Amino acid sequence: EMPARKEEYENAKEEGIEFHFLTQPIRFIGDDHGYLKGIEVQKMQLGEPDESGRRRPVPVVGSETIMEFDTAIVAIGQKPNPLLTSTMPELKLGKSGIIIVDPQTCQTNIEGIFAGGDITTGAATVISAMGAGKKAAHSIMKYLEK
């Protein structure tokens, strides 16, 4: 039950994103060097409707499996982590504690510090956050080449 606009879903599929609906991550699995190599997941099914009428996912017993991955994006749509902003008091913040960045470069008010995604916009879609990450990465490359 991931919220997304239809065009974002279609664009993601065109980019090669595979969707595994009603699949719950259980744990990340690392290799001997601490790098991600897989995620243990469990299939879910929609249970009976609750008082609100919404059907909640419930685990399918015995459906656990390991999917191989080398990258994971944790996209849980929460507000910015206060630890980051509290350890950098000079960082310029906007409403709701989001980090203010140059919209073209994703650079903050601190030279050499870049940000993108929900921490600069508030809760949005994964696709938007990934696009901001790509923009920030290009800006970081240009910055480092100076």
C-alpha positions in Angstrom: 0.0 0.0 0.0 2.8 2.4 -1.0 1.5 5.8 -1.9 2.7 6.9 -5.4 1.4 8.7 -8.4 0.7 6.5 -11.4 3.2 8.3 -13.5 5.9 7.8 -10.9 5.2 4.1 -10.7 5.3 3.8 -14.5 8.6 5.8 -14.7 10.1 3.7 -12.0 9.2 0.5 -14.0 10.8 2.0 -17.1 14.0 2.7 -15.1 14.1 -1.0 -14.3 12.7 -0.9 -10.8 11.1 -4.2 -9.7 8.2 -3.9 -7.3 7.5 -6.7 -4.7 4.1 -5.9 -3.3 3.0 -7.3 0.1 6.6 -8.1 1.0 7.9 -7.1 4.4 11.7 -6.6 5.1 12.8 -8.6 8.2 16.5 -7.9 8.4 19.5 -6.7 6.4 22.2 -9.3 5.8 25.8 -8.2 5.4 28.9 -9.9 4.1 32.2 -10.3 6.0 33.1 -6.7 5.3 29.8 -5.2 6.5 28.5 -4.5 3.0 24.9 -5.3 2.2 24.4 -8.6 0.4 20.8 -9.3 0.9 17.5 -8.7 2.8 15.5 -11.3 4.5 11.8 -10.7 3.6 8.5 -12.3 4.4 5.4 -12.3 2.2 2.3 -10.7 3.6 -1.4 -10.9 2.8 -4.2 -8.5 3.5 -6.1 -9.5 6.6 -9.7 -8.8 7.6 -10.8 -5.1 7.7 -10.3 -3.3 11.0 -12.7 -0.7 12.5 -11.7 1.8 9.9 -12.5 -0.6 7.0 -8.8 -0.9 6.0 -7.3 -4.3 5.5 -4.0 -4.6 7.3 -1.1 -6.8 6.0 -0.5 -10.0 8.1 2.5 -12.3 7.7 2.2 -15.5 5.6 3.8 -18.1 7.9 6.8 -19.9 6.4 7.2 -17.4 3.4 10.5 -16.0 4.6 13.2 -15.8 1.9 16.4 -13.9 1.2 16.6 -11.5 -1.7 20.1 -10.5 -3.0 20.8 -6.7 -2.9 23.9 -4.5 -2.8 21.9 -1.3 -2.1 18.9 -0.5 0.1 17.0 2.8 0.2 15.1 3.1 3.5 12.1 5.3 2.6 9.8 5.6 5.5 8.5 9.1 5.0 9.2 10.5 8.4 10.4 14.0 9.4 14.1 14.9 9.3 16.4 13.3 11.8 17.1 16.0 14.5 20.6 14.5 15.2 21.9 15.8 11.9 20.6 19.4 12.4 21.5 19.5 16.1 25.1 18.7 15.4 25.5 21.4 12.8 23.8 24.5 14.3 25.1 26.7 11.5 23.0 24.8 9.0 20.2 27.0 7.7 16.8 25.4 8.4 13.3 26.2 7.1 9.9 25.3 8.3 9.5 22.0 10.1 13.3 21.7 10.4 14.0 21.0 6.7 17.4 22.0 5.4 17.5 24.9 3.0 19.5 24.2 -0.2 20.1 25.9 -3.5 17.5 24.3 -5.8 19.9 24.1 -8.7 22.9 22.5 -6.8 21.5 21.1 -3.6 24.3 22.9 -1.7 23.4 24.1 1.8 24.6 27.4 3.2 27.8 25.7 4.3 30.4 25.3 1.6 30.9 21.7 0.6 27.8 20.4 2.4 25.0 19.1 0.1 21.5 17.7 0.9 18.5 16.3 -0.9 15.3 14.4 -0.5 12.8 14.6 2.3 15.3 16.4 4.6 15.1 19.4 2.1 11.4 19.1 1.1 9.5 17.3 3.8 7.8 14.0 3.2 7.6 13.3 -0.6 7.9 10.3 -2.9 10.9 8.0 -3.1 11.3 8.9 -6.8 11.6 12.6 -5.9 14.2 11.9 -3.2 16.2 9.8 -5.6 16.1 12.6 -8.2 17.4 15.0 -5.6 20.2 12.6 -4.7 21.2 12.4 -8.3 21.2 16.2 -8.7 23.3 16.5 -5.5 25.7 13.8 -6.7 26.4 15.8 -9.9 26.9 19.0 -7.9 29.3 17.2 -5.5 31.3 15.9 -8.5 31.6 19.5 -9.9 32.5 20.8 -6.5 35.3 18.2 -6.0 36.6 18.9 -9.5 37.3 22.6 -8.7 
